[in-house]
Amino acid sequence: MSNSVLRKHWGFDGVIESDCGALSHILDQHKYVKDKLHAAAASMNGTCDVECDSVYSGSLLTAHTAGLVTQTQLAAAARRIMTHRFKLGLFSDPRGTTYFGGKYNQSTSVHSDENAAIAREAAQQGVVVVQNDPIGSTSASGQPTPILPLSTATVKSIALIGPMGDITDPFLGDYRPAACPGPAKSAPEGTACLPTLRQLLAKRAPAVTLHVANGCGNGSTSVPCDTPASPVTPAVTAAMAASEIIILAIGEKVTDNDHAGNTGGEGHDRSTIGLPGRQAELVLAAIASKKPVIAVILSGGSVSVDALKTAAASASGSSPVAVVYAGFGGETGQNAIVDVLFGDAPASGRLPFTVYPESCEYRRAVPSSLHCA
């Protein structure tokens, strides 16, 4: 594909670099070759120029000596790599280059106001309001008033419920550096400088009384709500009863790649597409309150919202519901959610995937597939 289509048909003459470990996977996971010698040869024959691995460094020279890779192929790869490096200015006087002497190479550009504003705008555009029910009252135009955006002129109390309401780490998703200045730290300490949804809601609406109850594990070290006890604790019930509107901060936990308890990200597949753990019980309790419910879902992909539909259909005079897919918005993701909830930013995002019913199951057989009842 990379040789015949990318190089020859499309005319791409740039550098191709492997994903980390990809060349080794040709041998140990895909079983395409019998040893690393042939993995190196297959990769070079496919015009992969640079590895993020140790296959080339350990076996490429031997592959050339064995006649599996030609001198012409090696020279072409070296030429592409060096051309790319010259274009980047790596061999120029660094004092006169944009990237090495300009604004992109200064510590002041990291977390600068300009870059923070761009990150926030990108996060805002990624927030998707997929459902926004009317709440009964009508506007001046005679149209039913939807739950969102919230207005501090009419809303006096909010319950923030769920494992994602008072933490920051999942907002950054998988494969990322620490978000906070200073020495790099692993999750969740590497995000301790970021504000939580609870803090931002309190800041945006200081006159609104905020009742907060996680209900279950806060997601920093374990699968959200994966506990023997029901997450609908007395604190949750009391917070819902004392509030006009309920915000559910729910979803899947994705932190550093190898962090324990992830429910998404590389190497952490899920066998079901519903909310992880017992979070659906929080949804059912919120709907049963018959108060407006805003479900804010943090997820890197499709998470079923069957609990919202089922509860709404079965409850007499059911709660109006707003569903907000927030993704993993990065270091300003929590700011973007609050911006959209209060109408400070337009809800312009669109889902890039289909949300299937929870009755669908993922079958691990080869080829894998999704089967729906």
N, C-alpha and C positions, 0 to 999 in steps of 0.2 A: 504493500500500500504506500509506504513512505517513498519508496524508490520509483515505482511505476507511475503512481498518481501524483504524489506531491512534487517529486523532483522533475520527472519527464513531462507529465501531462500539464501540470499547473506551472511548471517552470520555477519552482522555489529553489533558490541557491543559497539560502541562509543556513544557520546552524540548527541541528536537531539534537536536543539533549534528552536523556532518559529521565523518567521519574526515578526517585530514589528506590533502589532495590529492584528495579524493573528487569535489568539484565539477568540478575540471579533468579528472578521468578520464571524466566524462560525455562530454566532447568528444574528448580525445586517445586514450583507450583503448577506451571502449565505443562511440564514434562515434554516440551517440544524438542529438546536435545538431550543427549546422554551425558554430557559433562560440560564444565565451564569453558573448555577449549572451544567446543562447538557453539556455546552460547556467545562467546566473543566473536566468532566468525559470523554467526547468523546476524548479530547486531550490526557489525560493520558492513556486511553485505546488504543490510537494510538501510544503509547510509545514516546510522546513528553516530554522530560525531563525538559527543561528550557523554560520559556516564556519571550518574550519581550512585556509584557502586564500586566494587573492587574487581569486577570481571575483566575489564580492559587492562588494569594495572597488573593483574596476576596472570593473564592468559593471552592477551592480544599479540604480544611478540612471538609467543610459541605458535599461535595460529598462523602468523605470517611465515615462520620458519617451516611449518608443516605444509605450506602451500594452500591454506584455506582462505587467506586474505592476500591480496596483491599489493605491491608497492604503490601502484597507481591509486588504489583505494585509500591507502593511508595518507598519501600526499594530498589527495583531494579533500579529505577530512581536515588535515592540518591547514590547508589553504583557506577553507571556510572559517575555521576557528580564528586564525590570525587576521583575516580580513575583518571579521566581526570585532575583534579587539581593537584594531586600528580605527574602525568607524566610531567606536566608543570613546576614543581619545586616550586609551591606556598608555600609548607611547608618545603622547604629546606633553608639552610643558604643562603640568597641572595648574600652574598659576593662571593660565589663560583659558581653561576649559570650563564649560558650563557645569558639569556634574561634579568635578573634583575641586574646583576653586570657587564656584558660585554658591547660590542660595541652597542648593540641594545637598551640600556637604557641610552644613553648619548645624550644630546642636540646637540652635534657636528655632530651626524649622520643625523639629519634633515637638508635637503638641502645641504648635503655634496657633494663634487665634485664627489665621487664615485656613490652616489645615483642619482645625477642629470644626470650623463652619462648613467646610466641604464634606467632612465625615458626617456631620449632622444632617445636611441636606440629602446625602445619599441614603442615610438610614430612614429619613422621613419618606422618601420615595419608595422604600421597600416595605412599608407598613401597608397591609391590605385589609380593608374593611369588607368582609364578604357577606355580612348580614347586619342590618340596622333597622330593627322593628320600630314602629311607632309606639308611643307610650300613652296614647289616649287623648291627651290634650291637643288642641289645634292651634296653628300659628295664625298670624294676622291675615294671611292669605287664604285661610280656611283649610289648609292642608294639615294632616296629622303630623305632629312633631316627633321626629325620630329620637332615639336615645342619644345618639351622637350628632353633633358635638355636645359635650357637657357645658353647662353654663353655671358659673358661680353665683349668678343672680337667682337661680331657682334651686340648685342643689345645695343642701346644707349639711349632709352627712353621707359618707361613703364607707363601705366595708371593703377592705383589701384582703382577699382570702387566697391562700394557695402557697405552694413551695417556692415560687419564683418572685414573690413580692418584695423580699428584703435581702436579696443577694445580687451580685453583679457578674460573677464568673461565667454563667452560661451565655451571656450576651455576646461574648467574643467567639463562640463556636470552637471548632477544631483547628489545629495547626496555626498557632499564632504566638507572637512574643508576648511577654508581660506588658500590660498596658500602662503601668505606672512608672514614673521616672525613678532612676536609681538602679542598683544592682538587680539583675533579673531574678525573679522568684517564680516558683511554680504556682499553679492554682491552689486555693483561691487567693493567696496573699498577693499575687501579681496583679489583682484587680481591686485591691482594697481602697485605692484612691478614687474609684468611680462611685457616683451616687446610685442609690437603689431606687426602684419605683416608689417605694414608700417615702423616701426623702424628697423625691421630685414632685410627687403629688402634694405633699405638705407645703412645699415651696411655691408651687403654682397656684394653689388654692388655700392660702393660710386661714381663711375664714371658714373653711369647710372642716367639719369634725371628721377625722379619719380613724376608723376602728380597724386594727390590723390583727389578723390571726392566721398563722401559716397553716395550721391544721395537721401538718405532718412534717417529715424531714425536710429541711430547708434546701436540699439539693446540693449542698456544698461538698458532702462526702459520701452520699448514698443515692440510690435511685429514688426519685421523688415519690413519696407516699408508698413506698414498698415496705409497709409495716403491718404487724398483726392487728394492731388496734385501728379502729375506724378513724379517718382523718376528721370526721365531723365531731369535733370536740366541743365541750361546753363553751369554750372561748369563741369558736367559730359560730356556734348558734347564737351566742350573745351579740357578737359583732354584726351578724346579719340582721338580727331583730332590732338593733339600735340604729340602723342605717336606712337611707332612702334608696340607695343604689348599691349594687354589689359588683365589684370588679374581681374576677377570678384571674390570678396570675398562675398559669398552668403550662404544661408542655413537657418537652424532653430535655434531659440534661446532657450537654456535650461540652466538655472542658478540654484540658490538655489531652493529647492523643492516648496516652497510657494511664490516664487517671481512673482510679477505681470507681465503678458505679455508673459509668456513662451508659446512656440509653440510645445514643446515636453517634455518628462519626465513623471514621475508618475502623474496621475491626469490631464494631459494636452493632451488628444487625439485630433487628427486632423480628420476632416471629408473629407478632400481631401489630395492627396499625392503629390501635386505640391509644388513649392516653396511658402512659406508663404508670405502674403501681395502682393505687386506689384513688387516683385523682377524680375519676368519674363520679365517685361518691360526693365529692365537693360540688360538682356540677348539679347532681340530683338535688342536693340540699338547697342550693341557691335557687333553682327553678321552683322548688316546693314553697319557697318564701313568697312567691307571687310578686316579687319586686323586680324592677328592671335589672337585668344581668348583662354585664359586659365580660365576655370571655376573651382574655388576651393570651394567645397561644404562642409560646416560644418553641420554634421547631426548625430544623434544617430541611425538612421535607414534609410529606403529607402525614398528618395526624388526624384520625377520624374524630368527628364531633357528633357521633351518634347519640351520646349521652344528652346533648343539648336538644336534639330533635325528639328523642324518645320521651324525655321528661316534659317537654313543651306540649307534646301531643297527648300525654296522659293526664296532665294536671288540669283541673277545672279552673277556668280563668287563669291560664298559665302566664308565666312571666314573659314580658317582651325581652328579646335577646338581641344583643349586638355581638358579632364574632369578629375578632381582630387577629389576623395572622401577622405576627411581628417578625418572624424569622429569627436570625441572630444578627442584630444590627450593629455589632461592633461596639467600640467604646462610647458612642453616643446613642446606642440603640434604645436605652431606657428613656433618654431625653426625647427621642423621636416618638415613642409611644405616647408619652404625655402630651407632646405637641399635637398629635392627631386626635387624641381623646378630647382635648379642649378646643379643637378647631384652629389652633395656632399654625397648623400646616395642613394642606389639603390631603385627603385620603386618596392619593392618586395611584397607589400600587395595584398591580394585577398578579394573580397567582400564576406561577410558571408550571404548575402541576395540578393533577386531578386529585380531589379528596374523595377516596372510595369509602363505602360503608365498612363498618368494623366487621361485618359478617364475612368480608373477603379475607382469605387466608393466603399467606405466602408459603408456597411449597418449594422445598429445597432441592427437589429432584432436578436432574440435569435433562433438558434445560429448565431453569427455574421459572416460575410463573405465578400469577396472582389469580386465585379462583374465588368467585363470588357466588353466594347462594342465590 
